[in-house]
């Protein structure tokens, strides 16, 4: 074979491509770590099964950041899960299982891994946002461990005075004043009224940790 600069370049390109490590089926990006919860984003590549050989020892809240579908196999039972951005799911502690992204694109899941059992019951506030500002605060999920609130403000809307008694992890679903889409923050107890000062809707998910 006659060696040319093109041949040499092509050979180098093929060698470099072959030397690249195979893409991992899942990538974990740490987001927050607090005394109550560890928050990560798990990015699952399509059609690449992920084996959780040790399962999960703790309970989790899952918030899907992308539209898609996946399967979860526990023993001989396989369940298909379809979801949209912003959907919320409770995932209790479990044994070994295999998860697979069956979409044709990567999917991201925000996982809020709870570190302990619920604390002492908190007396309900008369200014609970679900009561005093039900227009903007809706309960998406609640159990003994967490209460998940879906928060929506239209453009230029202002809410009523309300009180948060619990620490919470807040996910921003779109760009908002002082926050970007997919930002994740921790907020503590507070009494306040909120206002969306922009001309665009503002959507958040707040996970209150009991």
C-alpha positions as CSV (number, residue, x, y, z in Angstrom):
1,X,0.0,0.0,0.0
2,X,1.3,3.4,-0.9
3,X,1.6,5.6,2.2
4,X,0.3,9.1,1.9
5,X,-0.3,11.9,4.4
6,X,-4.0,11.1,4.2
7,X,-3.3,7.5,4.9
8,X,-1.2,8.4,7.9
9,X,-3.9,10.8,9.2
10,X,-6.7,8.2,8.7
11,X,-4.6,5.6,10.5
12,X,-4.0,7.9,13.5
13,X,-7.7,8.7,13.6
14,X,-8.7,5.1,13.7
15,X,-6.1,4.3,16.3
16,X,-7.3,7.2,18.5
17,X,-10.9,6.1,18.2
18,X,-10.1,2.5,19.1
19,X,-8.2,3.8,22.1
20,X,-11.2,5.7,23.5
21,X,-12.7,4.0,26.5
22,X,-16.3,2.7,26.1
23,X,-18.9,5.1,27.3
24,X,-20.3,4.2,30.8
25,X,-24.0,3.3,30.9
26,X,-24.6,5.9,33.7
27,X,-22.8,9.0,34.9
28,X,-23.3,10.5,38.3
29,X,-23.1,14.2,39.0
30,X,-23.2,15.3,42.6
31,X,-25.3,18.4,43.2
32,X,-25.9,18.8,47.0
33,X,-25.0,17.1,50.2
34,X,-26.8,18.1,53.4
35,X,-27.2,16.4,56.8
36,X,-30.7,15.2,55.6
37,X,-30.1,14.3,51.9
38,X,-27.6,13.7,49.2
39,X,-28.6,15.0,45.8
40,X,-27.2,13.8,42.5
41,X,-28.1,13.8,38.8
42,X,-27.9,10.3,37.2
43,X,-27.6,10.4,33.4
44,X,-28.5,7.1,31.7
45,X,-27.3,6.4,28.2
46,X,-29.9,4.7,25.9
47,X,-30.1,0.9,25.6
48,X,-27.3,0.3,28.1
49,X,-28.6,-1.7,31.2
50,X,-27.4,-0.5,34.6
51,X,-27.0,-3.1,37.3
52,X,-27.5,-2.0,40.8
53,X,-26.0,-5.1,42.4
54,X,-26.4,-3.8,45.9
55,X,-29.7,-2.1,45.5
56,X,-30.4,1.0,47.5
57,X,-30.3,1.1,51.3
58,X,-32.2,4.4,51.6
59,X,-35.4,5.9,50.3
60,X,-35.3,8.4,47.4
61,X,-37.3,11.0,45.6
62,X,-36.8,10.9,41.8
63,X,-37.5,13.9,39.6
64,X,-37.2,13.3,35.9
65,X,-35.4,16.1,34.0
66,X,-36.2,14.7,30.5
67,X,-39.0,13.0,28.7
68,X,-38.4,9.3,28.1
69,X,-39.0,5.7,29.2
70,X,-37.1,3.1,31.1
71,X,-37.5,-0.4,32.5
72,X,-36.7,-1.7,35.9
73,X,-36.1,-5.4,36.5
74,X,-36.4,-6.9,40.0
75,X,-35.7,-10.6,39.9
76,X,-38.1,-12.0,37.2
77,X,-40.4,-9.0,37.2
78,X,-39.8,-6.1,34.7
79,X,-41.8,-2.8,34.9
80,X,-41.8,-0.1,32.2
81,X,-41.9,3.5,33.4
82,X,-42.8,6.4,31.1
83,X,-42.2,10.0,32.2
84,X,-42.1,13.6,31.3
85,X,-39.8,16.4,32.5
86,X,-40.9,17.4,36.0
87,X,-42.6,14.1,36.9
88,X,-41.9,13.0,40.5
89,X,-41.7,9.4,41.8
90,X,-41.1,7.9,45.2
91,X,-38.5,5.1,45.2
92,X,-38.3,3.1,48.5
93,X,-35.1,1.3,49.6
94,X,-34.7,-1.9,47.7
95,X,-32.5,-4.9,46.9
96,X,-30.6,-5.5,43.6
97,X,-32.2,-4.5,40.3
98,X,-31.4,-3.6,36.7
99,X,-32.5,-0.3,35.1
100,X,-32.4,0.5,31.4
101,X,-33.1,3.6,29.5
102,X,-35.2,2.4,26.6
103,X,-35.5,5.9,25.0
104,X,-33.4,6.8,22.0
105,X,-31.6,9.6,23.9
106,X,-29.9,10.1,27.3
107,X,-32.2,10.8,30.2
108,X,-31.4,12.6,33.4
109,X,-32.9,11.9,36.8
110,X,-32.5,14.1,39.9
111,X,-32.2,11.8,42.8
112,X,-32.7,13.0,46.4
113,X,-31.3,10.3,48.6
114,X,-32.7,10.6,52.1
115,X,-30.1,9.9,54.8
116,X,-32.3,9.1,57.8
117,X,-35.8,8.3,59.2
118,X,-38.3,11.1,59.6
119,X,-38.0,13.4,62.6
120,X,-40.6,14.2,65.2
121,X,-44.0,15.3,63.6
122,X,-44.2,19.0,62.8
123,X,-47.4,20.8,63.8
124,X,-49.1,22.1,60.7
125,X,-48.8,25.8,60.2
126,X,-51.9,28.0,59.7
127,X,-49.9,29.7,57.0
128,X,-49.1,26.4,55.1
129,X,-48.6,27.4,51.5
130,X,-51.0,24.7,50.3
131,X,-53.7,26.4,52.4
132,X,-53.0,30.1,52.1
133,X,-51.6,30.1,48.5
134,X,-53.3,27.1,46.9
135,X,-53.3,28.9,43.5
136,X,-49.5,28.5,43.3
137,X,-48.7,25.5,45.6
138,X,-50.0,22.0,44.9
139,X,-49.0,18.7,46.6
140,X,-47.5,16.3,44.1
141,X,-46.5,13.5,46.5
142,X,-46.6,13.0,50.3
143,X,-45.7,10.2,52.7
144,X,-44.1,9.9,56.1
145,X,-40.7,11.0,54.8
146,X,-41.4,13.9,52.4
147,X,-43.9,16.3,51.0
148,X,-43.3,17.3,47.4
149,X,-44.8,20.6,46.3
150,X,-45.3,21.7,42.7
151,X,-45.0,25.5,42.5
152,X,-46.2,27.6,39.5
153,X,-46.4,31.3,39.2
154,X,-47.6,33.0,36.0
155,X,-45.9,36.1,34.6
156,X,-45.9,39.0,37.1
157,X,-48.0,37.0,39.6
158,X,-47.6,37.6,43.4
159,X,-48.6,35.0,46.0
160,X,-50.0,35.2,49.5
161,X,-48.0,35.2,52.7
162,X,-47.1,31.7,53.7
163,X,-44.8,29.7,56.0
164,X,-42.3,26.8,55.4
165,X,-41.6,24.8,58.5
166,X,-39.2,22.2,57.0
167,X,-36.0,22.2,55.1
168,X,-36.5,21.6,51.4
169,X,-34.6,20.9,48.2
170,X,-35.8,23.1,45.4
171,X,-35.5,22.3,41.7
172,X,-36.0,25.1,39.2
173,X,-37.7,23.8,36.0
174,X,-37.1,26.9,33.9
175,X,-35.1,30.1,33.8
176,X,-36.4,32.5,36.5
177,X,-35.2,35.7,38.2
178,X,-32.0,34.7,40.1
179,X,-32.1,31.1,38.9
180,X,-31.5,29.0,35.8
181,X,-33.3,25.9,34.6
182,X,-32.1,22.8,36.5
183,X,-30.6,24.8,39.4
184,X,-30.9,22.9,42.7
185,X,-30.9,24.7,46.0
186,X,-31.5,24.1,49.7
187,X,-33.9,26.3,51.6
188,X,-34.8,26.4,55.3
189,X,-37.8,27.4,57.3
190,X,-39.2,30.8,56.3
191,X,-42.2,33.0,56.3
192,X,-42.6,35.1,53.1
193,X,-44.7,36.1,50.1
194,X,-43.3,35.4,46.7
195,X,-43.5,37.2,43.4
196,X,-42.6,36.3,39.8
197,X,-41.1,39.5,38.5
198,X,-40.5,38.2,35.0
199,X,-42.7,38.1,31.9
200,X,-42.4,34.3,31.8
201,X,-44.0,31.6,34.0
202,X,-41.9,30.3,36.9
203,X,-42.1,26.6,37.8
204,X,-40.3,24.8,40.7
205,X,-40.5,21.6,42.6
206,X,-39.9,21.8,46.4
207,X,-39.1,18.6,48.3
208,X,-39.8,19.1,52.0
209,X,-37.9,16.7,54.2
210,X,-39.8,15.6,57.3
